[in-house]
Each structure stands twice: as C-alpha cells, then as structure tokens.
Amino acid sequence: MKKQNQMFIILGLVGIGNIIASIILLFSIQDPLVSMVLFVSGIFLIIGGYADRKERIKRSKSKE
C-alpha cells in the first residue's frame, strides 16, 4: 500500500464509521444534535484524508 493512500484509507474508514454511527444514533436516541456532530465529523475526516493524499502526491512529484 502506498504511503499517500494509507492515511486516506484509514481516515475514510473512520469517517464512514462515524456516518454509520450517526445514522444509528439518530433512530435510537432521537437527539439530532449528537447525530449531526458525528455526521459532520465523519465528512470532515473523509475530506481530510483526501486532502492529505493530494498533498502527499504533490510533495512526491516536487521531490523528483
């Protein structure tokens, strides 16, 4: 596994886990605030992993 993909995959899986947990909590505890916080944090984790991947690719190209 390439180093630039490793962080993207890890953060993507954690982000997807947060989104799934937010959907489950929305129906189980009926508190939309907790669910929305988990949902937004999951989206931010996925976006952060993607941005990290793009930055690592950019840095590796500039070193060559």
Predicted model as a PDB file, atoms N, CA, C, CB and O in Angstrom, pLDDT in the B-factor column:
MODEL        1                                                                  
ATOM      1  N   MET A   1       0.851  -1.178   0.000  1.00 68.00           N  
ATOM      2  CA  MET A   1       0.000   0.000   0.000  1.00 68.00           C  
ATOM      3  C   MET A   1       0.892   1.235   0.000  1.00 68.00           C  
ATOM      4  CB  MET A   1      -0.965   0.001   1.225  1.00 68.00           C  
ATOM      5  O   MET A   1       1.827   1.344   0.793  1.00 68.00           O  
ATOM      6  N   LYS A   2       0.590   2.154  -0.894  1.00 75.00           N  
ATOM      7  CA  LYS A   2       1.384   3.366  -0.970  1.00 75.00           C  
ATOM      8  C   LYS A   2       1.126   4.250   0.238  1.00 75.00           C  
ATOM      9  CB  LYS A   2       1.082   4.125  -2.259  1.00 75.00           C  
ATOM     10  O   LYS A   2       0.038   4.244   0.814  1.00 75.00           O  
ATOM     11  N   LYS A   3       2.143   5.003   0.608  1.00 72.00           N  
ATOM     12  CA  LYS A   3       2.034   5.837   1.798  1.00 72.00           C  
ATOM     13  C   LYS A   3       0.957   6.914   1.645  1.00 72.00           C  
ATOM     14  CB  LYS A   3       3.376   6.484   2.102  1.00 72.00           C  
ATOM     15  O   LYS A   3       0.286   7.259   2.618  1.00 72.00           O  
ATOM     16  N   GLN A   4       0.790   7.447   0.427  1.00 72.00           N  
ATOM     17  CA  GLN A   4      -0.201   8.509   0.249  1.00 72.00           C  
ATOM     18  C   GLN A   4      -1.626   7.963   0.344  1.00 72.00           C  
ATOM     19  CB  GLN A   4       0.005   9.205  -1.102  1.00 72.00           C  
ATOM     20  O   GLN A   4      -2.549   8.709   0.670  1.00 72.00           O  
ATOM     21  N   ASN A   5      -1.815   6.676   0.066  1.00 85.00           N  
ATOM     22  CA  ASN A   5      -3.150   6.095   0.166  1.00 85.00           C  
ATOM     23  C   ASN A   5      -3.469   5.586   1.565  1.00 85.00           C  
ATOM     24  CB  ASN A   5      -3.292   4.970  -0.822  1.00 85.00           C  
ATOM     25  O   ASN A   5      -4.639   5.417   1.909  1.00 85.00           O  
ATOM     26  N   GLN A   6      -2.449   5.341   2.370  1.00 88.00           N  
ATOM     27  CA  GLN A   6      -2.648   4.737   3.680  1.00 88.00           C  
ATOM     28  C   GLN A   6      -3.499   5.625   4.589  1.00 88.00           C  
ATOM     29  CB  GLN A   6      -1.303   4.459   4.335  1.00 88.00           C  
ATOM     30  O   GLN A   6      -4.468   5.147   5.178  1.00 88.00           O  
ATOM     31  N   MET A   7      -3.157   6.897   4.711  1.00 88.00           N  
ATOM     32  CA  MET A   7      -3.910   7.794   5.575  1.00 88.00           C  
ATOM     33  C   MET A   7      -5.317   8.028   5.033  1.00 88.00           C  
ATOM     34  CB  MET A   7      -3.176   9.123   5.726  1.00 88.00           C  
ATOM     35  O   MET A   7      -6.267   8.153   5.806  1.00 88.00           O  
ATOM     36  N   PHE A   8      -5.453   8.087   3.714  1.00 89.00           N  
ATOM     37  CA  PHE A   8      -6.763   8.273   3.098  1.00 89.00           C  
ATOM     38  C   PHE A   8      -7.692   7.109   3.430  1.00 89.00           C  
ATOM     39  CB  PHE A   8      -6.624   8.420   1.580  1.00 89.00           C  
ATOM     40  O   PHE A   8      -8.865   7.315   3.745  1.00 89.00           O  
ATOM     41  N   ILE A   9      -7.170   5.899   3.359  1.00 92.00           N  
ATOM     42  CA  ILE A   9      -7.988   4.721   3.652  1.00 92.00           C  
ATOM     43  C   ILE A   9      -8.372   4.680   5.126  1.00 92.00           C  
ATOM     44  CB  ILE A   9      -7.240   3.437   3.265  1.00 92.00           C  
ATOM     45  O   ILE A   9      -9.523   4.394   5.454  1.00 92.00           O  
ATOM     46  N   ILE A  10      -7.429   4.961   6.014  1.00 92.00           N  
ATOM     47  CA  ILE A  10      -7.713   4.934   7.447  1.00 92.00           C  
ATOM     48  C   ILE A  10      -8.745   5.991   7.816  1.00 92.00           C  
ATOM     49  CB  ILE A  10      -6.428   5.148   8.253  1.00 92.00           C  
ATOM     50  O   ILE A  10      -9.736   5.689   8.480  1.00 92.00           O  
ATOM     51  N   LEU A  11      -8.513   7.236   7.385  1.00 92.00           N  
ATOM     52  CA  LEU A  11      -9.458   8.301   7.718  1.00 92.00           C  
ATOM     53  C   LEU A  11     -10.805   8.093   7.027  1.00 92.00           C  
ATOM     54  CB  LEU A  11      -8.878   9.661   7.330  1.00 92.00           C  
ATOM     55  O   LEU A  11     -11.847   8.445   7.580  1.00 92.00           O  
ATOM     56  N   GLY A  12     -10.787   7.531   5.837  1.00 93.00           N  
ATOM     57  CA  GLY A  12     -12.040   7.236   5.149  1.00 93.00           C  
ATOM     58  C   GLY A  12     -12.872   6.204   5.888  1.00 93.00           C  
ATOM     59  O   GLY A  12     -14.088   6.354   6.013  1.00 93.00           O  
ATOM     60  N   LEU A  13     -12.220   5.158   6.377  1.00 95.00           N  
ATOM     61  CA  LEU A  13     -12.949   4.129   7.128  1.00 95.00           C  
ATOM     62  C   LEU A  13     -13.503   4.667   8.439  1.00 95.00           C  
ATOM     63  CB  LEU A  13     -12.040   2.940   7.408  1.00 95.00           C  
ATOM     64  O   LEU A  13     -14.635   4.356   8.810  1.00 95.00           O  
ATOM     65  N   VAL A  14     -12.716   5.471   9.141  1.00 95.00           N  
ATOM     66  CA  VAL A  14     -13.200   6.067  10.390  1.00 95.00           C  
ATOM     67  C   VAL A  14     -14.346   7.035  10.095  1.00 95.00           C  
ATOM     68  CB  VAL A  14     -12.048   6.800  11.135  1.00 95.00           C  
ATOM     69  O   VAL A  14     -15.320   7.091  10.845  1.00 95.00           O  
ATOM     70  N   GLY A  15     -14.232   7.790   9.011  1.00 95.00           N  
ATOM     71  CA  GLY A  15     -15.298   8.719   8.631  1.00 95.00           C  
ATOM     72  C   GLY A  15     -16.582   7.997   8.279  1.00 95.00           C  
ATOM     73  O   GLY A  15     -17.665   8.419   8.685  1.00 95.00           O  
ATOM     74  N   ILE A  16     -16.473   6.914   7.527  1.00 96.00           N  
ATOM     75  CA  ILE A  16     -17.656   6.122   7.185  1.00 96.00           C  
ATOM     76  C   ILE A  16     -18.260   5.507   8.442  1.00 96.00           C  
ATOM     77  CB  ILE A  16     -17.300   5.019   6.165  1.00 96.00           C  
ATOM     78  O   ILE A  16     -19.482   5.423   8.569  1.00 96.00           O  
ATOM     79  N   GLY A  17     -17.408   5.076   9.371  1.00 95.00           N  
ATOM     80  CA  GLY A  17     -17.899   4.555  10.649  1.00 95.00           C  
ATOM     81  C   GLY A  17     -18.665   5.608  11.432  1.00 95.00           C  
ATOM     82  O   GLY A  17     -19.692   5.307  12.040  1.00 95.00           O  
ATOM     83  N   ASN A  18     -18.173   6.837  11.421  1.00 95.00           N  
ATOM     84  CA  ASN A  18     -18.877   7.926  12.102  1.00 95.00           C  
ATOM     85  C   ASN A  18     -20.225   8.198  11.456  1.00 95.00           C  
ATOM     86  CB  ASN A  18     -18.031   9.196  12.095  1.00 95.00           C  
ATOM     87  O   ASN A  18     -21.212   8.436  12.153  1.00 95.00           O  
ATOM     88  N   ILE A  19     -20.273   8.166  10.140  1.00 95.00           N  
ATOM     89  CA  ILE A  19     -21.538   8.417   9.444  1.00 95.00           C  
ATOM     90  C   ILE A  19     -22.549   7.309   9.754  1.00 95.00           C  
ATOM     91  CB  ILE A  19     -21.305   8.519   7.917  1.00 95.00           C  
ATOM     92  O   ILE A  19     -23.725   7.592   9.981  1.00 95.00           O  
ATOM     93  N   ILE A  20     -22.102   6.065   9.766  1.00 95.00           N  
ATOM     94  CA  ILE A  20     -22.993   4.947  10.099  1.00 95.00           C  
ATOM     95  C   ILE A  20     -23.466   5.061  11.543  1.00 95.00           C  
ATOM     96  CB  ILE A  20     -22.280   3.592   9.875  1.00 95.00           C  
ATOM     97  O   ILE A  20     -24.643   4.842  11.831  1.00 95.00           O  
ATOM     98  N   ALA A  21     -22.552   5.404  12.454  1.00 94.00           N  
ATOM     99  CA  ALA A  21     -22.934   5.557  13.860  1.00 94.00           C  
ATOM    100  C   ALA A  21     -23.926   6.705  14.036  1.00 94.00           C  
ATOM    101  CB  ALA A  21     -21.690   5.798  14.732  1.00 94.00           C  
ATOM    102  O   ALA A  21     -24.833   6.619  14.865  1.00 94.00           O  
ATOM    103  N   SER A  22     -23.761   7.774  13.265  1.00 93.00           N  
ATOM    104  CA  SER A  22     -24.693   8.895  13.388  1.00 93.00           C  
ATOM    105  C   SER A  22     -26.085   8.509  12.925  1.00 93.00           C  
ATOM    106  CB  SER A  22     -24.195  10.091  12.589  1.00 93.00           C  
ATOM    107  O   SER A  22     -27.074   8.950  13.511  1.00 93.00           O  
ATOM    108  N   ILE A  23     -26.179   7.691  11.882  1.00 92.00           N  
ATOM    109  CA  ILE A  23     -27.494   7.239  11.406  1.00 92.00           C  
ATOM    110  C   ILE A  23     -28.149   6.333  12.443  1.00 92.00           C  
ATOM    111  CB  ILE A  23     -27.363   6.497  10.053  1.00 92.00           C  
ATOM    112  O   ILE A  23     -29.348   6.444  12.699  1.00 92.00           O  
ATOM    113  N   ILE A  24     -27.365   5.439  13.040  1.00 93.00           N  
ATOM    114  CA  ILE A  24     -27.908   4.550  14.071  1.00 93.00           C  
ATOM    115  C   ILE A  24     -28.367   5.359  15.285  1.00 93.00           C  
ATOM    116  CB  ILE A  24     -26.853   3.500  14.495  1.00 93.00           C  
ATOM    117  O   ILE A  24     -29.443   5.108  15.825  1.00 93.00           O  
ATOM    118  N   LEU A  25     -27.557   6.327  15.714  1.00 91.00           N  
ATOM    119  CA  LEU A  25     -27.927   7.132  16.877  1.00 91.00           C  
ATOM    120  C   LEU A  25     -29.134   8.025  16.604  1.00 91.00           C  
ATOM    121  CB  LEU A  25     -26.751   7.984  17.312  1.00 91.00           C  
ATOM    122  O   LEU A  25     -29.905   8.313  17.520  1.00 91.00           O  
ATOM    123  N   LEU A  26     -29.308   8.460  15.379  1.00 89.00           N  
ATOM    124  CA  LEU A  26     -30.461   9.295  15.041  1.00 89.00           C  
ATOM    125  C   LEU A  26     -31.764   8.556  15.318  1.00 89.00           C  
ATOM    126  CB  LEU A  26     -30.400   9.726  13.570  1.00 89.00           C  
ATOM    127  O   LEU A  26     -32.727   9.147  15.806  1.00 89.00           O  
ATOM    128  N   PHE A  27     -31.790   7.265  15.005  1.00 90.00           N  
ATOM    129  CA  PHE A  27     -33.010   6.496  15.216  1.00 90.00           C  
ATOM    130  C   PHE A  27     -33.125   5.931  16.621  1.00 90.00           C  
ATOM    131  CB  PHE A  27     -33.081   5.380  14.226  1.00 90.00           C  
ATOM    132  O   PHE A  27     -34.232   5.628  17.068  1.00 90.00           O  
ATOM    133  N   SER A  28     -32.006   5.778  17.333  1.00 92.00           N  
ATOM    134  CA  SER A  28     -32.079   5.146  18.649  1.00 92.00           C  
ATOM    135  C   SER A  28     -32.266   6.146  19.789  1.00 92.00           C  
ATOM    136  CB  SER A  28     -30.833   4.342  18.892  1.00 92.00           C  
ATOM    137  O   SER A  28     -33.013   5.856  20.723  1.00 92.00           O  
ATOM    138  N   ILE A  29     -31.614   7.316  19.749  1.00 88.00           N  
ATOM    139  CA  ILE A  29     -31.743   8.232  20.886  1.00 88.00           C  
ATOM    140  C   ILE A  29     -32.581   9.461  20.579  1.00 88.00           C  
ATOM    141  CB  ILE A  29     -30.385   8.666  21.342  1.00 88.00           C  
ATOM    142  O   ILE A  29     -32.877  10.245  21.481  1.00 88.00           O  
ATOM    143  N   GLN A  30     -32.967   9.642  19.329  1.00 78.00           N  
ATOM    144  CA  GLN A  30     -33.848  10.739  18.927  1.00 78.00           C  
ATOM    145  C   GLN A  30     -33.294  12.120  19.273  1.00 78.00           C  
ATOM    146  CB  GLN A  30     -35.192  10.568  19.575  1.00 78.00           C  
ATOM    147  O   GLN A  30     -34.057  13.049  19.537  1.00 78.00           O  
ATOM    148  N   ASP A  31     -31.977  12.253  19.271  1.00 80.00           N  
ATOM    149  CA  ASP A  31     -31.348  13.555  19.507  1.00 80.00           C  
ATOM    150  C   ASP A  31     -30.572  13.931  18.253  1.00 80.00           C  
ATOM    151  CB  ASP A  31     -30.407  13.526  20.771  1.00 80.00           C  
ATOM    152  O   ASP A  31     -29.490  13.396  18.011  1.00 80.00           O  
ATOM    153  N   PRO A  32     -31.107  14.837  17.462  1.00 88.00           N  
ATOM    154  CA  PRO A  32     -30.450  15.141  16.188  1.00 88.00           C  
ATOM    155  C   PRO A  32     -29.105  15.857  16.336  1.00 88.00           C  
ATOM    156  CB  PRO A  32     -31.361  15.982  15.348  1.00 88.00           C  
ATOM    157  O   PRO A  32     -28.282  15.797  15.422  1.00 88.00           O  
ATOM    158  N   LEU A  33     -28.863  16.531  17.460  1.00 92.00           N  
ATOM    159  CA  LEU A  33     -27.602  17.251  17.622  1.00 92.00           C  
ATOM    160  C   LEU A  33     -26.412  16.292  17.672  1.00 92.00           C  
ATOM    161  CB  LEU A  33     -27.641  18.104  18.891  1.00 92.00           C  
ATOM    162  O   LEU A  33     -25.404  16.519  17.003  1.00 92.00           O  
ATOM    163  N   VAL A  34     -26.524  15.238  18.451  1.00 90.00           N  
ATOM    164  CA  VAL A  34     -25.439  14.256  18.557  1.00 90.00           C  
ATOM    165  C   VAL A  34     -25.205  13.589  17.208  1.00 90.00           C  
ATOM    166  CB  VAL A  34     -25.763  13.192  19.635  1.00 90.00           C  
ATOM    167  O   VAL A  34     -24.063  13.379  16.801  1.00 90.00           O  
ATOM    168  N   SER A  35     -26.271  13.266  16.533  1.00 91.00           N  
ATOM    169  CA  SER A  35     -26.160  12.620  15.235  1.00 91.00           C  
ATOM    170  C   SER A  35     -25.502  13.541  14.213  1.00 91.00           C  
ATOM    171  CB  SER A  35     -27.535  12.187  14.743  1.00 91.00           C  
ATOM    172  O   SER A  35     -24.659  13.097  13.433  1.00 91.00           O  
ATOM    173  N   MET A  36     -25.873  14.802  14.210  1.00 94.00           N  
ATOM    174  CA  MET A  36     -25.283  15.743  13.252  1.00 94.00           C  
ATOM    175  C   MET A  36     -23.804  15.988  13.520  1.00 94.00           C  
ATOM    176  CB  MET A  36     -26.030  17.063  13.290  1.00 94.00           C  
ATOM    177  O   MET A  36     -23.025  16.142  12.579  1.00 94.00           O  
ATOM    178  N   VAL A  37     -23.409  16.026  14.785  1.00 94.00           N  
ATOM    179  CA  VAL A  37     -21.991  16.213  15.122  1.00 94.00           C  
ATOM    180  C   VAL A  37     -21.173  15.036  14.602  1.00 94.00           C  
ATOM    181  CB  VAL A  37     -21.803  16.365  16.656  1.00 94.00           C  
ATOM    182  O   VAL A  37     -20.105  15.233  14.021  1.00 94.00           O  
ATOM    183  N   LEU A  38     -21.659  13.823  14.802  1.00 93.00           N  
ATOM    184  CA  LEU A  38     -20.950  12.650  14.296  1.00 93.00           C  
ATOM    185  C   LEU A  38     -20.931  12.621  12.775  1.00 93.00           C  
ATOM    186  CB  LEU A  38     -21.589  11.378  14.830  1.00 93.00           C  
ATOM    187  O   LEU A  38     -19.921  12.253  12.175  1.00 93.00           O  
ATOM    188  N   PHE A  39     -22.030  13.003  12.151  1.00 95.00           N  
ATOM    189  CA  PHE A  39     -22.113  13.009  10.692  1.00 95.00           C  
ATOM    190  C   PHE A  39     -21.122  13.998  10.095  1.00 95.00           C  
ATOM    191  CB  PHE A  39     -23.534  13.348  10.238  1.00 95.00           C  
ATOM    192  O   PHE A  39     -20.399  13.669   9.154  1.00 95.00           O  
ATOM    193  N   VAL A  40     -21.091  15.211  10.643  1.00 96.00           N  
ATOM    194  CA  VAL A  40     -20.183  16.242  10.132  1.00 96.00           C  
ATOM    195  C   VAL A  40     -18.726  15.869  10.394  1.00 96.00           C  
ATOM    196  CB  VAL A  40     -20.501  17.603  10.774  1.00 96.00           C  
ATOM    197  O   VAL A  40     -17.864  16.124   9.552  1.00 96.00           O  
ATOM    198  N   SER A  41     -18.442  15.273  11.542  1.00 96.00           N  
ATOM    199  CA  SER A  41     -17.062  14.863  11.808  1.00 96.00           C  
ATOM    200  C   SER A  41     -16.635  13.748  10.849  1.00 96.00           C  
ATOM    201  CB  SER A  41     -16.910  14.395  13.272  1.00 96.00           C  
ATOM    202  O   SER A  41     -15.474  13.695  10.445  1.00 96.00           O  
ATOM    203  N   GLY A  42     -17.549  12.871  10.486  1.00 95.00           N  
ATOM    204  CA  GLY A  42     -17.241  11.839   9.511  1.00 95.00           C  
ATOM    205  C   GLY A  42     -16.918  12.423   8.146  1.00 95.00           C  
ATOM    206  O   GLY A  42     -15.989  11.979   7.472  1.00 95.00           O  
ATOM    207  N   ILE A  43     -17.695  13.425   7.744  1.00 96.00           N  
ATOM    208  CA  ILE A  43     -17.436  14.083   6.466  1.00 96.00           C  
ATOM    209  C   ILE A  43     -16.086  14.790   6.496  1.00 96.00           C  
ATOM    210  CB  ILE A  43     -18.556  15.083   6.133  1.00 96.00           C  
ATOM    211  O   ILE A  43     -15.321  14.720   5.534  1.00 96.00           O  
ATOM    212  N   PHE A  44     -15.795  15.476   7.607  1.00 96.00           N  
ATOM    213  CA  PHE A  44     -14.501  16.171   7.718  1.00 96.00           C  
ATOM    214  C   PHE A  44     -13.327  15.195   7.705  1.00 96.00           C  
ATOM    215  CB  PHE A  44     -14.458  17.008   9.000  1.00 96.00           C  
ATOM    216  O   PHE A  44     -12.275  15.508   7.148  1.00 96.00           O  
ATOM    217  N   LEU A  45     -13.491  14.022   8.306  1.00 95.00           N  
ATOM    218  CA  LEU A  45     -12.420  13.025   8.281  1.00 95.00           C  
ATOM    219  C   LEU A  45     -12.158  12.539   6.855  1.00 95.00           C  
ATOM    220  CB  LEU A  45     -12.775  11.835   9.189  1.00 95.00           C  
ATOM    221  O   LEU A  45     -11.005  12.384   6.453  1.00 95.00           O  
ATOM    222  N   ILE A  46     -13.210  12.305   6.105  1.00 95.00           N  
ATOM    223  CA  ILE A  46     -13.042  11.856   4.718  1.00 95.00           C  
ATOM    224  C   ILE A  46     -12.378  12.949   3.888  1.00 95.00           C  
ATOM    225  CB  ILE A  46     -14.407  11.467   4.098  1.00 95.00           C  
ATOM    226  O   ILE A  46     -11.473  12.668   3.102  1.00 95.00           O  
ATOM    227  N   ILE A  47     -12.819  14.191   4.057  1.00 95.00           N  
ATOM    228  CA  ILE A  47     -12.224  15.310   3.318  1.00 95.00           C  
ATOM    229  C   ILE A  47     -10.758  15.490   3.711  1.00 95.00           C  
ATOM    230  CB  ILE A  47     -13.012  16.616   3.577  1.00 95.00           C  
ATOM    231  O   ILE A  47      -9.913  15.743   2.853  1.00 95.00           O  
ATOM    232  N   GLY A  48     -10.454  15.361   5.004  1.00 93.00           N  
ATOM    233  CA  GLY A  48      -9.072  15.484   5.470  1.00 93.00           C  
ATOM    234  C   GLY A  48      -8.168  14.398   4.906  1.00 93.00           C  
ATOM    235  O   GLY A  48      -7.022  14.667   4.548  1.00 93.00           O  
ATOM    236  N   GLY A  49      -8.671  13.185   4.825  1.00 92.00           N  
ATOM    237  CA  GLY A  49      -7.896  12.099   4.237  1.00 92.00           C  
ATOM    238  C   GLY A  49      -7.630  12.326   2.765  1.00 92.00           C  
ATOM    239  O   GLY A  49      -6.541  12.028   2.274  1.00 92.00           O  
ATOM    240  N   TYR A  50      -8.615  12.850   2.059  1.00 93.00           N  
ATOM    241  CA  TYR A  50      -8.440  13.144   0.638  1.00 93.00           C  
ATOM    242  C   TYR A  50      -7.429  14.272   0.434  1.00 93.00           C  
ATOM    243  CB  TYR A  50      -9.787  13.517  -0.001  1.00 93.00           C  
ATOM    244  O   TYR A  50      -6.584  14.200  -0.458  1.00 93.00           O  
ATOM    245  N   ALA A  51      -7.520  15.317   1.268  1.00 92.00           N  
ATOM    246  CA  ALA A  51      -6.581  16.434   1.146  1.00 92.00           C  
ATOM    247  C   ALA A  51      -5.158  15.987   1.475  1.00 92.00           C  
ATOM    248  CB  ALA A  51      -6.999  17.592   2.070  1.00 92.00           C  
ATOM    249  O   ALA A  51      -4.208  16.428   0.829  1.00 92.00           O  
ATOM    250  N   ASP A  52      -5.004  15.116   2.471  1.00 90.00           N  
ATOM    251  CA  ASP A  52      -3.680  14.599   2.821  1.00 90.00           C  
ATOM    252  C   ASP A  52      -3.103  13.784   1.668  1.00 90.00           C  
ATOM    253  CB  ASP A  52      -3.753  13.740   4.098  1.00 90.00           C  
ATOM    254  O   ASP A  52      -1.914  13.881   1.366  1.00 90.00           O  
ATOM    255  N   ARG A  53      -3.937  12.994   1.034  1.00 90.00           N  
ATOM    256  CA  ARG A  53      -3.484  12.190  -0.101  1.00 90.00           C  
ATOM    257  C   ARG A  53      -3.009  13.085  -1.239  1.00 90.00           C  
ATOM    258  CB  ARG A  53      -4.608  11.264  -0.588  1.00 90.00           C  
ATOM    259  O   ARG A  53      -1.950  12.842  -1.819  1.00 90.00           O  
ATOM    260  N   LYS A  54      -3.779  14.112  -1.561  1.00 90.00           N  
ATOM    261  CA  LYS A  54      -3.389  15.014  -2.644  1.00 90.00           C  
ATOM    262  C   LYS A  54      -2.087  15.738  -2.314  1.00 90.00           C  
ATOM    263  CB  LYS A  54      -4.502  16.033  -2.918  1.00 90.00           C  
ATOM    264  O   LYS A  54      -1.243  15.924  -3.191  1.00 90.00           O  
ATOM    265  N   GLU A  55      -1.916  16.145  -1.060  1.00 89.00           N  
ATOM    266  CA  GLU A  55      -0.696  16.854  -0.660  1.00 89.00           C  
ATOM    267  C   GLU A  55       0.519  15.934  -0.724  1.00 89.00           C  
ATOM    268  CB  GLU A  55      -0.848  17.426   0.758  1.00 89.00           C  
ATOM    269  O   GLU A  55       1.592  16.364  -1.148  1.00 89.00           O  
ATOM    270  N   ARG A  56       0.371  14.686  -0.314  1.00 87.00           N  
ATOM    271  CA  ARG A  56       1.497  13.746  -0.387  1.00 87.00           C  
ATOM    272  C   ARG A  56       1.895  13.469  -1.832  1.00 87.00           C  
ATOM    273  CB  ARG A  56       1.142  12.430   0.316  1.00 87.00           C  
ATOM    274  O   ARG A  56       3.081  13.367  -2.143  1.00 87.00           O  
ATOM    275  N   ILE A  57       0.912  13.349  -2.709  1.00 86.00           N  
ATOM    276  CA  ILE A  57       1.217  13.136  -4.130  1.00 86.00           C  
ATOM    277  C   ILE A  57       1.937  14.358  -4.685  1.00 86.00           C  
ATOM    278  CB  ILE A  57      -0.080  12.853  -4.944  1.00 86.00           C  
ATOM    279  O   ILE A  57       2.902  14.224  -5.437  1.00 86.00           O  
ATOM    280  N   LYS A  58       1.473  15.543  -4.317  1.00 88.00           N  
ATOM    281  CA  LYS A  58       2.087  16.784  -4.790  1.00 88.00           C  
ATOM    282  C   LYS A  58       3.530  16.911  -4.304  1.00 88.00           C  
ATOM    283  CB  LYS A  58       1.270  17.991  -4.323  1.00 88.00           C  
ATOM    284  O   LYS A  58       4.410  17.313  -5.065  1.00 88.00           O  
ATOM    285  N   ARG A  59       3.772  16.568  -3.038  1.00 86.00           N  
ATOM    286  CA  ARG A  59       5.131  16.647  -2.495  1.00 86.00           C  
ATOM    287  C   ARG A  59       6.054  15.621  -3.134  1.00 86.00           C  
ATOM    288  CB  ARG A  59       5.109  16.449  -0.985  1.00 86.00           C  
ATOM    289  O   ARG A  59       7.224  15.915  -3.382  1.00 86.00           O  
ATOM    290  N   SER A  60       5.549  14.425  -3.405  1.00 84.00           N  
ATOM    291  CA  SER A  60       6.411  13.413  -4.007  1.00 84.00           C  
ATOM    292  C   SER A  60       6.780  13.785  -5.444  1.00 84.00           C  
ATOM    293  CB  SER A  60       5.723  12.044  -3.976  1.00 84.00           C  
ATOM    294  O   SER A  60       7.870  13.453  -5.908  1.00 84.00           O  
ATOM    295  N   LYS A  61       5.879  14.470  -6.147  1.00 85.00           N  
ATOM    296  CA  LYS A  61       6.206  14.904  -7.500  1.00 85.00           C  
ATOM    297  C   LYS A  61       7.212  16.046  -7.504  1.00 85.00           C  
ATOM    298  CB  LYS A  61       4.947  15.327  -8.229  1.00 85.00           C  
ATOM    299  O   LYS A  61       8.045  16.141  -8.406  1.00 85.00           O  
ATOM    300  N   SER A  62       7.136  16.917  -6.495  1.00 84.00           N  
ATOM    301  CA  SER A  62       8.071  18.034  -6.460  1.00 84.00           C  
ATOM    302  C   SER A  62       9.486  17.613  -6.034  1.00 84.00           C  
ATOM    303  CB  SER A  62       7.551  19.100  -5.520  1.00 84.00           C  
ATOM    304  O   SER A  62      10.450  18.308  -6.354  1.00 84.00           O  
ATOM    305  N   LYS A  63       9.625  16.497  -5.324  1.00 75.00           N  
ATOM    306  CA  LYS A  63      10.944  16.000  -4.930  1.00 75.00           C  
ATOM    307  C   LYS A  63      11.676  15.352  -6.090  1.00 75.00           C  
ATOM    308  CB  LYS A  63      10.813  15.007  -3.794  1.00 75.00           C  
ATOM    309  O   LYS A  63      12.906  15.298  -6.102  1.00 75.00           O  
ATOM    310  N   GLU A  64      10.931  14.864  -7.057  1.00 67.00           N  
ATOM    311  CA  GLU A  64      11.576  14.164  -8.192  1.00 67.00           C  
ATOM    312  C   GLU A  64      12.263  15.100  -9.130  1.00 67.00           C  
ATOM    313  CB  GLU A  64      10.570  13.362  -8.961  1.00 67.00           C  
ATOM    314  O   GLU A  64      12.845  14.662 -10.122  1.00 67.00           O  
TER     315      GLU A  64                                                      
ENDMDL                                                                          
END                                                                             
